[in-house]
Amino acid sequence: RGMAYPNQNEMLYVVIDTTKPDLGLAVDMNHNGEILAQCTIAELWIDPNSVVLEYQTDTELKWNAIPVEFKPGSIPGLYAGEKTWQPDVAVRNVMVRLTAADRAGNKSEITRMY
């Protein structure tokens, strides 16, 4: 805790963050072939622009981004998101990846295969 410059009346807080975001990801596929991803992020200083949900199929090697909205939970720093989508092609196997970083640049990644 220190004094902000040039306004000596404002307090300056410095946060040292060395912890990566804690990510959770559950993936399922329904009888119609739609993929359901349930995601959680635990991070007080999340960089919302860094959060990416992607999938890769057994027929296509490139990662495809899926837009998902994360909503804050009742606990500060806890966010949850859910997305259901239909892949462009019929698939037997799919990998889903969630990546996120905090404002200090600490990055986490989690991948699930279905």
C-alpha positions in Angstrom: 0.0 0.0 0.0 1.4 3.4 -1.0 0.6 6.8 -2.2 -0.4 7.4 -5.8 1.5 10.1 -7.7 0.7 12.9 -8.5 -2.4 12.9 -6.3 -1.1 12.3 -2.8 -4.6 11.7 -1.4 -5.3 8.6 -3.4 -4.1 5.2 -2.2 -2.2 2.9 -4.6 -2.6 -0.9 -4.3 -0.2 -3.3 -5.9 -1.4 -6.9 -6.5 1.2 -9.6 -7.1 -0.5 -12.5 -8.9 1.5 -15.7 -9.6 -1.4 -18.1 -9.6 -2.9 -19.4 -12.8 -6.7 -19.4 -13.3 -8.3 -22.6 -12.1 -10.4 -24.1 -14.9 -13.1 -26.7 -15.0 -14.5 -28.4 -18.2 -17.1 -31.1 -18.6 -18.1 -32.3 -22.1 -20.9 -34.5 -23.2 -22.7 -35.4 -26.5 -26.5 -35.9 -26.8 -28.3 -38.4 -29.1 -28.6 -35.7 -31.8 -24.8 -35.4 -32.0 -24.8 -32.0 -30.3 -21.9 -31.2 -28.0 -22.5 -29.7 -24.5 -19.6 -28.0 -22.7 -19.9 -26.8 -19.1 -17.1 -24.5 -18.1 -15.9 -22.9 -14.8 -13.2 -20.4 -14.2 -11.9 -19.4 -10.7 -9.8 -16.3 -10.9 -10.1 -12.9 -9.2 -8.2 -11.0 -11.9 -9.4 -12.8 -15.1 -8.7 -11.2 -18.4 -12.1 -11.6 -20.2 -10.5 -11.2 -23.6 -8.3 -14.2 -23.1 -11.1 -16.8 -22.5 -11.4 -19.1 -25.5 -13.5 -22.3 -25.9 -12.5 -24.4 -28.9 -13.1 -27.8 -30.3 -11.3 -30.2 -32.7 -12.9 -33.2 -34.4 -11.5 -36.6 -35.5 -12.0 -35.5 -39.1 -10.5 -32.0 -38.9 -7.2 -31.0 -37.3 -7.8 -27.3 -36.9 -9.3 -25.8 -33.7 -12.7 -24.1 -34.1 -13.6 -21.3 -31.7 -17.0 -21.5 -30.0 -18.5 -18.3 -28.5 -19.5 -18.7 -24.9 -20.7 -16.2 -22.3 -19.3 -16.5 -18.8 -21.4 -15.2 -15.9 -20.1 -14.3 -12.5 -21.1 -16.6 -9.7 -22.1 -15.8 -6.1 -18.5 -16.1 -5.0 -16.1 -13.3 -6.2 -13.8 -14.6 -8.9 -16.0 -17.6 -9.9 -17.4 -17.6 -13.4 -19.5 -20.3 -15.2 -20.5 -20.8 -18.8 -22.3 -23.4 -20.8 -22.6 -23.9 -24.6 -24.3 -26.5 -26.8 -23.5 -26.7 -30.5 -23.6 -29.0 -33.5 -20.3 -29.7 -35.2 -20.1 -28.9 -39.0 -19.5 -32.6 -39.8 -20.5 -35.9 -38.3 -17.9 -36.9 -35.7 -17.1 -39.9 -33.4 -14.5 -38.2 -31.3 -14.2 -34.5 -30.3 -11.6 -32.6 -28.2 -12.8 -29.5 -26.4 -10.3 -27.0 -25.0 -10.7 -24.0 -22.6 -8.0 -21.5 -22.2 -7.9 -18.4 -20.0 -5.4 -16.0 -18.6 -5.4 -13.4 -15.8 -4.4 -9.8 -16.1 -0.9 -10.7 -14.8 -0.4 -13.0 -17.8 -0.8 -16.3 -16.0 -2.4 -18.8 -18.4 -4.2 -22.0 -18.0 -5.5 -24.6 -20.4 -7.8 -27.7 -19.9 -8.7 -30.2 -22.6 -11.4 -32.9 -22.6 -12.0 -35.6 -25.1 -15.4 -37.2 -25.9 
